[in-house]
Amino acid sequence: MANVSRASLDQKLALAKRCSREATLAGAKAAAVATVASAIPTLASVRMLPWARANINPTGQALIISTVAGMAYFIAADKKILSLARRHSFEEAPEHLKNTSFQGAGRPHPAFFRP
């Protein structure tokens, strides 16, 4: 088993805490936007549509809005964590793995593959 220095562990812990904080903020922003975006049509439909007025009580309205906000929070936080992990794993990769350019046969791509 390789020796791991205390400084290295502290650095990794600090990086994990920073990434966690960034993901939390991204999730909170997404949840706030999703709350407003779902509350407006939910509340408007309960006031204007007879079916919604008869079948969606205040608890149902709150459930709709909070479900959308919770889903947005977890999706945005997960996307942020995955993007940060991908970026950090690329930064710590050995040099021979960072060169991802493909040196193929040198023949041109078919027309439908060209950028």
Rosetta silent file (secondary structure, phi, psi, omega in degrees, C-alpha in Angstrom):
SEQUENCE: MANVSRASLDQKLALAKRCSREATLAGAKAAAVATVASAIPTLASVRMLPWARANINPTGQALIISTVAGMAYFIAADKKILSLARRHSFEEAPEHLKNTSFQGAGRPHPAFFRP
SCORE:     score description
SCORE:     0.000 S_00000001
   1 L     0.000  132.664 -176.943    0.000    0.000    0.000 S_00000001
   2 L   -76.091  147.903  176.066    1.409    3.381   -0.987 S_00000001
   3 L   -76.088  134.651  178.387    2.032    6.060    1.582 S_00000001
   4 L  -117.823  125.820 -176.906   -0.359    8.958    1.327 S_00000001
   5 L   -77.280  155.566  178.859    0.678   12.224    2.896 S_00000001
   6 H   -62.809  -38.218  179.979   -1.572   14.195    5.193 S_00000001
   7 H   -63.578  -38.846  178.782   -1.250   17.253    2.944 S_00000001
   8 H   -65.011  -42.705  178.298   -2.492   15.257   -0.039 S_00000001
   9 H   -65.309  -40.372  177.925   -5.516   14.031    1.886 S_00000001
  10 H   -63.823  -38.026  178.589   -6.262   17.542    3.137 S_00000001
  11 H   -66.091  -42.468  178.798   -6.043   18.872   -0.395 S_00000001
  12 H   -66.498  -37.705  177.505   -8.436   16.217   -1.687 S_00000001
  13 H   -65.003  -42.377  178.200  -10.842   16.886    1.177 S_00000001
  14 H   -63.511  -40.182  178.410  -10.799   20.624    0.457 S_00000001
  15 H   -64.969  -41.076  178.862  -11.445   19.941   -3.228 S_00000001
  16 H   -64.946  -40.475  178.502  -14.354   17.635   -2.376 S_00000001
  17 H   -65.263  -39.719  179.730  -15.880   20.236   -0.055 S_00000001
  18 H   -66.815  -41.843  178.805  -15.556   22.945   -2.709 S_00000001
  19 H   -64.948  -39.305  178.505  -17.146   20.719   -5.362 S_00000001
  20 H   -64.014  -40.826  178.899  -19.946   19.810   -2.968 S_00000001
  21 H   -65.428  -43.643  178.414  -20.597   23.475   -2.245 S_00000001
  22 H   -61.848  -40.800  179.313  -20.677   24.363   -5.948 S_00000001
  23 H   -66.711  -38.517  178.404  -23.110   21.527   -6.621 S_00000001
  24 H   -63.656  -43.454  178.638  -25.334   22.631   -3.745 S_00000001
  25 H   -65.422  -40.757  178.266  -25.460   26.190   -5.077 S_00000001
  26 H   -63.495  -40.567  178.191  -26.206   24.994   -8.604 S_00000001
  27 H   -66.458  -39.990  179.195  -29.000   22.794   -7.287 S_00000001
  28 H   -65.454  -39.981  177.320  -30.477   25.593   -5.191 S_00000001
  29 H   -63.221  -44.276  179.793  -30.502   27.954   -8.171 S_00000001
  30 H   -64.982  -38.028  179.204  -32.196   25.342  -10.332 S_00000001
  31 H   -66.159  -38.792  178.915  -34.745   24.600   -7.599 S_00000001
  32 H   -64.491  -44.081  178.843  -35.603   28.287   -7.251 S_00000001
  33 H   -64.895  -43.658 -178.823  -36.155   28.667  -10.987 S_00000001
  34 H   -66.509  -34.085  177.612  -38.168   25.449  -11.159 S_00000001
  35 H   -61.787  -48.161  179.744  -40.336   26.521   -8.218 S_00000001
  36 H   -66.093  -42.480 -177.665  -41.337   29.726   -9.949 S_00000001
  37 H   -66.366  -27.063  178.841  -41.698   27.993  -13.307 S_00000001
  38 H   -95.875  -26.971 -178.479  -44.033   25.362  -11.870 S_00000001
  39 H   -70.001  -40.152 -176.346  -45.901   27.522   -9.361 S_00000001
  40 H   -61.255  -54.165 -179.823  -47.187   30.027  -11.905 S_00000001
  41 H   -68.838  -31.099  179.623  -49.009   27.540  -14.187 S_00000001
  42 H   -65.985  -49.598 -178.756  -50.151   25.392  -11.255 S_00000001
  43 H   -68.421  -36.229  178.554  -51.725   28.267   -9.374 S_00000001
  44 H   -66.644  -40.181 -178.397  -53.114   29.821  -12.559 S_00000001
  45 H   -69.061  -33.775  178.406  -54.732   26.571  -13.661 S_00000001
  46 H   -66.906  -31.684  179.685  -56.374   26.062  -10.259 S_00000001
  47 H   -81.079  -30.378 -171.017  -57.924   29.499  -10.523 S_00000001
  48 H  -103.081  -32.778 -174.715  -58.999   29.308  -14.164 S_00000001
  49 L   -96.979  125.968 -178.837  -59.816   25.679  -15.003 S_00000001
  50 H   -61.205  -37.363  179.626  -62.918   24.149  -13.433 S_00000001
  51 H   -63.918  -44.813 -179.394  -61.448   20.641  -13.438 S_00000001
  52 H   -65.822  -38.345  179.004  -58.287   21.770  -11.629 S_00000001
  53 H   -62.844  -37.518 -177.602  -60.304   23.786   -9.141 S_00000001
  54 H   -79.542  -28.031 -169.982  -62.420   20.750   -8.311 S_00000001
  55 H  -113.396  -15.303 -179.009  -59.633   18.150   -8.173 S_00000001
  56 L  -112.821  104.751  179.015  -56.386   19.813   -7.032 S_00000001
  57 L   -83.762  175.365 -178.280  -56.539   20.947   -3.423 S_00000001
  58 H   -57.874  -33.382  177.297  -53.808   23.096   -1.778 S_00000001
  59 H   -66.106  -41.327  177.146  -51.908   19.994   -0.681 S_00000001
  60 H   -63.636  -39.627  177.401  -51.848   18.740   -4.259 S_00000001
  61 H   -62.117  -45.899  179.781  -50.633   22.117   -5.483 S_00000001
  62 H   -64.020  -37.015  179.415  -47.809   22.116   -2.942 S_00000001
  63 H   -65.915  -41.677  177.899  -46.914   18.562   -3.880 S_00000001
  64 H   -61.206  -48.990 -176.123  -46.691   19.416   -7.580 S_00000001
  65 H   -66.553  -44.276 -177.491  -44.513   22.463   -6.950 S_00000001
  66 H   -71.072  -31.434  176.939  -42.209   20.817   -4.415 S_00000001
  67 H   -65.227  -43.904  178.554  -41.741   17.708   -6.555 S_00000001
  68 H   -63.437  -42.822 -179.916  -40.614   19.797   -9.500 S_00000001
  69 H   -64.788  -42.030  179.168  -38.267   21.813   -7.270 S_00000001
  70 H   -65.095  -41.607  178.192  -36.771   18.684   -5.721 S_00000001
  71 H   -63.293  -43.159  179.762  -36.224   17.041   -9.072 S_00000001
  72 H   -63.235  -39.596  179.368  -34.546   20.171  -10.443 S_00000001
  73 H   -60.656  -51.808 -175.246  -32.280   20.378   -7.389 S_00000001
  74 H   -70.102  -34.927  178.483  -31.032   16.818   -7.643 S_00000001
  75 H   -67.434  -45.839 -179.123  -30.648   16.839  -11.423 S_00000001
  76 H   -67.028  -41.260  179.425  -28.673   20.100  -11.422 S_00000001
  77 H   -65.342  -41.001  179.423  -26.514   19.078   -8.464 S_00000001
  78 H   -64.611  -42.742  178.025  -25.776   15.693  -10.039 S_00000001
  79 H   -61.937  -40.253 -179.634  -24.839   17.280  -13.363 S_00000001
  80 H   -66.891  -43.830  179.138  -22.514   19.714  -11.589 S_00000001
  81 H   -61.906  -43.429  179.992  -20.828   16.963   -9.563 S_00000001
  82 H   -65.409  -40.016  179.617  -20.298   14.848  -12.687 S_00000001
  83 H   -67.636  -39.980  177.999  -18.856   17.765  -14.670 S_00000001
  84 H   -67.233  -40.521  178.695  -16.477   18.700  -11.836 S_00000001
  85 H   -64.050  -40.150  178.646  -15.398   15.090  -11.394 S_00000001
  86 H   -64.046  -43.797 -179.400  -14.749   14.767  -15.113 S_00000001
  87 H   -64.408  -44.928 -177.762  -12.712   17.977  -15.138 S_00000001
  88 H   -70.557  -34.225  178.412  -10.652   17.022  -12.084 S_00000001
  89 H   -69.202  -32.549  177.452  -10.003   13.496  -13.301 S_00000001
  90 H   -70.452  -38.549 -179.827   -8.723   14.919  -16.591 S_00000001
  91 H   -65.673  -33.298 -176.976   -6.448   17.383  -14.752 S_00000001
  92 L   -92.850    1.485 -177.716   -4.924   14.588  -12.658 S_00000001
  93 L   -73.320  152.714  174.806   -4.526   12.134  -15.547 S_00000001
  94 L   -62.686  155.255 -174.954   -1.049   11.146  -16.780 S_00000001
  95 H   -60.753  -36.775 -177.028    0.235   13.128  -19.743 S_00000001
  96 H   -68.949  -17.044  176.857    0.064   10.219  -22.188 S_00000001
  97 H   -93.071  -16.601 -178.852   -3.693    9.952  -21.564 S_00000001
  98 H   -74.369  -26.958  179.506   -4.397   13.672  -21.974 S_00000001
  99 L   -79.270   95.477 -176.197   -3.569   13.655  -25.681 S_00000001
 100 L   -99.664    8.894  179.313   -6.910   12.452  -26.983 S_00000001
 101 L   -72.513  135.510 -176.206   -6.418   13.523  -30.596 S_00000001
 102 L   -89.999  123.000  176.922   -6.866   10.586  -32.931 S_00000001
 103 L  -100.963   81.129 -173.550   -4.070   10.019  -35.417 S_00000001
 104 L   -80.493 -154.692 -174.910   -5.977    7.856  -37.836 S_00000001
 105 L   -75.384   -8.296  177.574   -5.221    6.597  -41.320 S_00000001
 106 L    86.522    0.822  179.684   -5.174   10.116  -42.726 S_00000001
 107 L   -87.086  150.838 -177.943   -8.012    9.617  -45.140 S_00000001
 108 L   -69.052  152.495  177.714  -10.795   12.192  -45.254 S_00000001
 109 L   -73.405  153.627  171.307  -14.075   11.580  -43.535 S_00000001
 110 L   -61.392  161.822 -173.595  -17.206   10.922  -45.566 S_00000001
 111 H   -58.949  -35.278 -176.589  -19.294   14.013  -46.195 S_00000001
 112 H   -78.333   -8.280  176.460  -21.819   13.201  -43.483 S_00000001
 113 H   -99.202   -9.968 -177.284  -19.055   13.001  -40.812 S_00000001
 114 L   -68.789  143.236  178.666  -17.404   16.301  -41.613 S_00000001
 115 L   -71.470    0.000    0.000  -17.831   19.043  -39.043 S_00000001
